[in-house]
């Protein structure tokens, strides 16, 4: 019975680790997306950091990425920056990979 319990605890620990990693990747990705959009909007460094935090916070509105995508598209268009759903989704994918790489390098 001990071996089974150890395996179960191991699986639970891996699941918790993987869930934590995905949360951190998503938060990092959203920050990177916010910084990308802030650059396109011509924001200052301080404004860019604040905007990136707002993008991270926007992800807590609903499950999935649609809340972040809507925010980015809306803010870019409101700021006079031409963009599209496709461009934002492509950047989302690119920034996800970048976030994973950055977190992997941190260990």
N, C-alpha and C positions, 0 to 999 in steps of 0.2 A: 504494500500500500504506500510506502514511503516514496518509491520511485515515481509512482503516478502523481502524487502530490507535488513532488519536485518539478516534474515536467509541466504540470498545470501552472505552478508558480512562475516557471520560466516563460511559458507562453503569455501569461498575464503581464509579466515584466516587459517582454518584447512588444506586446500590443501597446502598453502605456508609453514606451519609448518611441515607437513609431508614430503614435498620435501626437506626442509632444513635438517631435521633429516636424511633422506636417504643419502643426500650428505655427511653429517658428518660421518655416519656409514661407507660409502664406503671409505672415506678418512682415517678413523681410521683403517679399515680393511686392506687397502693397506699398511699402515705404519706397522701394525703388521705382515703382510706377508713379507714385506721387512726385518724386524728384524729377522724373522724366517729364511729366506734365507741367510741373512748375517751371522747368527750363523753357519749355515751349511757350509758356505764358509770360515769360520774361520776369519772373519774380526774383526778388533779392534772396540772398542766402538765408536770412532769418525767415522770410516769408515762405521760402521753399521748404524749410524744416517744418514749419507750422502746417503747411499744406500737406506734406507727406504724412504727418500725424493724423490729419483729418481724413486722409484716404484710408489709413489703417483703421480708424474708428468707423468709417463707413461700412467696413466689411462685417460689422457686428449687427447690422440692420436685418439681415436675412441670411439663410443658408445659401451657400454657393457664391459665385463671382458676379452675379448680375448687378448687385447693389454697387459694387466698385466700378464696374463697367459703365453703368448709368451715370455715376458721379463724374467720372473722368470725361466722358463724352459731353455731358452737360456743361461742365466747367470749361472745357476747352472751347466749345462752340460759343458759350457766353463770353469768353475772353477773346473772341475773334480769331481763334485758331481753327483752321480747317482740319477735320479729322473724320474718321469713319469707324463704324463698328468693327470692321475687319482690321483696321490699323491698331485699334486698342486691343483687340483679342490677340493679334500677333505679338504685340508688345507684352501682353500678359504672359504669353507662353515664353517669350525670350527672358523676361524678368524672373519667371519661375525657375528656369534653368540657372540663371545668374545667382539667384538666392540660394539654390541648392549647392552650387559651387562654393559660394562664400561660407556657408555654414559647414561644409565638408572640410574646408581649409582651417576652420576654427577648431575642429576636432570634436 
